[in-house]
Amino acid sequence: MRLEGKRSIVTGAARGIGAQIAARFADEGAAVAVADIDFPEAEATAARLAALGFKSLAIEVDVSSAQSVQRMIESAAAAFGGLDVLVNNAAIVHPADAEAELTSEEAWDATIAVNLKGVFLGSKHAIPAMLASGGGAIINIASIVALVGSYPAQIAYTASKGGVIALSREMAVCLARRGIRVNAICPGPTATAMAAGLIRDHAAYELRRLHIPMGRLAEPDEIASVAAFLASNEASFITGQAFSVDGGLTTAYLTPPDPK
C-alpha cells in the first residue's frame, strides 16, 4: 500500500471528489481526517471508511476561518500522532458567479474566501505540523478553468482556481528544501453529484463532452488516483506542478467526432 502509515486530511471530503480521495487514501493505507463544513455528511463518510476497517476521523471545518482551520489541523495531528498529507479540496460555486459585470461583490468575496483563502489557511496551519513530522505533501485541487477560458462564465471561481495554481507554485519553491512538496491537480468536468444537473441536461452535457478528446467526463476515482500518487513517496521528486486530469481537454483546439 503506497500510503501505509501516512496521516492525512482531506477538506471538502463529505462527498464528491473529496470523498473519493479520502476513500482512496484509506484504501492505500493512510489514516484520513474527513473534513467538511457539513459535519453530518463528513461523519457519514468517515463512518463508511471505519466500517471497512480504515482509520478515519470526521472534523467539522469552515476553511475560510483561521480558527476553524487551526482546530482541524490540531485535532487531526493529535488523533493520528502527526500530519503527513493535506489535500485542500474544499470549494464552492456561488449561484451569483457569472460574467464580471454581473457577478456580485458578495459572490466574489465568498468564493475567494473558500476557494483561495481556504487553501492558504489550510497550508499555513498544516506546515508546522508537517515539519514536526519530518516533512509531507500538500495537494491543492484547482481546475482546468485556471488554465483555459470557459463559458458560461464563473469569473470568481475561475480567478480563485488560478490563484490556487500560483499559490501552489510559490509554496513549492519556498518549502522544497524543508521537506514539503506542493502540487496542484486541475480536474476537468467530473461526474459528481454536483454535475448531476449538467448530465441530465443533454444539450449542456454535449456542449462540454464534445470539447473533451476522450469524449466523456472524468470519474472521481480518476482524480483520486492522481492525488494518491502525489501523496506517495513515488512522487518524491515532484513539486510545484499543476496536473491536468481532463481527458485531453486543455490540449485540444478541435476534437475528433465519436466513432461511427
C-alpha positions in Angstrom: 0.0 0.0 0.0 1.5 3.3 -1.2 0.3 5.4 1.7 0.9 3.0 4.6 1.4 4.9 7.8 0.7 8.3 6.3 -1.6 10.7 8.3 -3.8 12.8 6.1 -6.5 15.5 6.0 -8.9 16.0 3.0 -11.1 19.1 3.1 -14.4 19.1 1.4 -14.4 15.3 1.8 -18.0 14.7 2.7 -18.9 14.0 -0.9 -17.7 14.1 -4.5 -14.0 14.3 -5.4 -13.0 14.9 -1.8 -14.9 11.8 -0.5 -13.3 9.7 -3.3 -9.8 11.0 -2.4 -10.4 10.1 1.3 -11.5 6.6 0.3 -8.5 6.1 -1.9 -6.1 7.3 0.7 -7.7 5.0 3.3 -7.5 2.0 0.8 -3.8 2.8 0.3 -3.1 2.6 4.0 -3.4 6.2 5.2 -5.2 7.5 8.3 -7.7 10.0 7.0 -9.4 13.0 8.5 -12.6 13.7 6.6 -13.1 17.4 7.0 -16.1 19.4 5.8 -18.4 22.2 6.8 -21.3 19.7 6.5 -20.4 17.7 9.6 -23.2 15.1 9.5 -22.1 14.1 5.9 -18.5 14.1 7.0 -19.4 11.8 9.8 -21.3 9.5 7.5 -18.3 9.4 5.1 -15.8 8.7 7.9 -18.2 6.0 9.3 -18.3 4.2 6.0 -14.5 4.1 6.0 -14.3 3.0 9.6 -16.8 0.2 8.8 -14.3 -1.1 6.2 -11.6 -1.2 8.9 -9.9 2.0 7.9 -8.6 4.6 10.4 -10.8 7.7 9.8 -12.0 10.8 11.7 -14.7 13.3 10.9 -13.9 17.0 11.6 -16.2 20.0 11.1 -14.3 22.9 9.4 -15.0 26.2 7.8 -11.9 26.6 5.6 -12.5 30.4 5.4 -12.0 30.7 9.2 -8.4 30.7 10.6 -9.6 29.4 14.0 -11.6 26.6 12.4 -8.7 25.5 10.2 -6.3 25.6 13.1 -8.6 23.4 15.1 -8.9 21.0 12.2 -5.1 20.6 12.0 -4.6 20.3 15.7 -7.4 17.7 16.0 -6.1 15.5 13.2 -2.5 15.7 14.3 -3.5 14.8 17.9 -5.6 11.9 16.8 -3.1 10.5 14.4 0.1 11.5 16.1 1.2 13.9 13.4 0.4 15.0 9.9 2.0 14.0 6.5 -0.6 14.9 3.8 -3.1 17.7 3.3 -5.5 17.9 0.4 -7.1 21.3 0.0 -10.2 20.3 -1.9 -13.0 22.3 -0.3 -14.6 24.8 -2.8 -17.8 26.4 -3.7 -19.6 27.5 -6.9 -21.6 30.5 -6.0 -25.0 30.8 -7.7 -24.4 34.5 -8.4 -21.0 33.9 -10.0 -21.2 34.8 -13.7 -19.6 37.3 -16.1 -17.5 40.1 -14.5 -20.1 42.8 -14.8 -22.9 40.6 -13.5 -21.1 39.0 -10.5 -21.9 40.5 -7.2 -19.2 41.5 -4.8 -20.7 39.2 -2.2 -20.3 36.2 -4.6 -16.7 37.2 -5.4 -15.8 37.6 -1.7 -17.5 34.3 -0.7 -15.8 32.4 -3.5 -12.3 33.7 -2.9 -12.7 33.2 0.9 -13.4 29.4 0.5 -11.6 28.5 -2.7 -8.4 30.5 -2.3 -8.1 31.8 1.2 -9.1 28.3 2.4 -6.1 26.8 0.6 -3.8 29.4 2.2 -5.2 28.8 5.7 -5.0 25.1 5.4 -1.4 25.2 4.2 -0.4 27.9 6.7 -1.5 25.8 9.7 -0.5 22.4 8.3 3.1 23.4 7.5 4.3 23.4 11.2 2.6 20.1 11.8 4.3 18.6 8.7 7.7 20.0 9.6 7.3 18.4 13.1 6.6 15.1 11.4 9.6 15.3 9.2 8.0 16.7 6.0 5.0 16.0 3.9 2.9 16.7 0.9 0.3 19.4 0.1 -2.1 18.7 -2.8 -4.3 21.6 -3.9 -7.4 20.9 -6.1 -7.6 23.6 -8.7 -9.4 23.3 -12.1 -8.9 23.4 -15.8 -10.6 26.8 -15.8 -7.4 28.0 -14.2 -5.7 27.2 -17.5 -8.3 28.0 -20.2 -11.2 30.3 -20.5 -14.7 28.9 -20.1 -18.3 29.6 -21.0 -20.8 30.1 -19.3 -18.6 32.4 -17.2 -17.9 31.8 -13.5 -15.4 34.7 -13.0 -14.8 34.4 -9.3 -14.4 30.6 -9.4 -12.0 30.9 -12.3 -10.0 33.6 -10.6 -9.9 31.6 -7.4 -8.6 28.4 -9.1 -5.9 30.4 -11.0 -4.8 31.7 -7.6 -4.6 28.1 -6.3 -2.1 27.2 -9.0 0.0 30.4 -8.4 -0.1 29.8 -4.6 0.9 26.1 -5.1 4.0 27.0 -7.1 5.1 29.7 -4.7 4.8 27.4 -1.7 6.5 24.6 -3.6 9.6 26.8 -4.1 9.6 28.1 -0.5 9.1 24.6 1.1 11.2 22.4 -1.2 14.3 22.4 0.9 12.3 22.0 4.1 10.9 18.6 3.0 7.4 19.6 2.0 6.2 19.1 -1.6 3.3 21.1 -3.0 1.4 20.3 -6.2 -2.0 21.1 -7.8 -4.5 19.0 -9.6 -6.7 20.5 -12.3 -9.7 18.3 -12.8 -11.8 18.6 -16.0 -15.6 18.1 -15.9 -16.1 15.2 -13.4 -19.2 13.0 -12.8 -20.0 14.0 -9.3 -23.4 14.8 -7.7 -22.6 18.5 -8.3 -22.6 17.7 -12.0 -25.8 15.7 -11.9 -27.9 18.6 -13.3 -25.5 19.1 -16.1 -25.5 15.5 -17.0 -29.3 15.5 -17.1 -29.3 18.5 -19.5 -28.4 16.7 -22.7 -27.6 19.8 -24.7 -25.4 21.3 -21.9 -23.7 18.0 -21.4 -22.9 17.5 -25.1 -21.6 21.1 -25.3 -18.9 20.1 -22.8 -18.4 16.5 -23.8 -17.6 17.3 -27.4 -14.7 19.5 -26.3 -13.1 16.6 -24.5 -10.9 14.4 -26.8 -11.7 11.3 -24.7 -15.4 12.1 -25.2 -16.6 11.7 -21.6 -16.4 13.2 -18.1 -13.9 12.1 -15.5 -14.8 9.7 -12.8 -14.0 10.9 -9.3 -11.7 8.0 -8.7 -9.6 9.1 -11.7 -8.9 12.3 -9.8 -8.3 10.4 -6.6 -5.7 8.2 -8.3 -3.5 11.3 -9.1 -3.9 12.6 -5.6 -2.8 9.3 -4.1 0.3 9.2 -6.4 1.2 12.8 -5.4 0.8 12.0 -1.7 3.0 8.9 -2.0 6.8 8.6 -1.9 6.6 7.6 -5.6 6.3 11.4 -6.3 9.3 12.3 -4.1 10.9 14.5 -6.8 7.8 16.2 -8.0 6.8 19.6 -6.7 5.4 22.9 -8.0 3.4 21.2 -10.8 -0.2 21.5 -11.9 -1.5 18.3 -13.3 -4.5 18.4 -15.7 -6.7 15.4 -15.4 -9.1 16.3 -18.1 -9.3 13.7 -20.9 -7.2 16.0 -23.1 -9.5 19.0 -22.9 -6.7 21.6 -22.3 -4.6 20.2 -25.2 -7.4 20.4 -27.8 -8.3 23.1 -30.4 -10.6 20.7 -32.3 -11.7 17.3 -31.1 -12.5 14.2 -33.2 -16.0 13.0 -33.7 -17.4 10.0 -32.0 -16.6 6.7 -33.8 -19.3 5.5 -36.1 
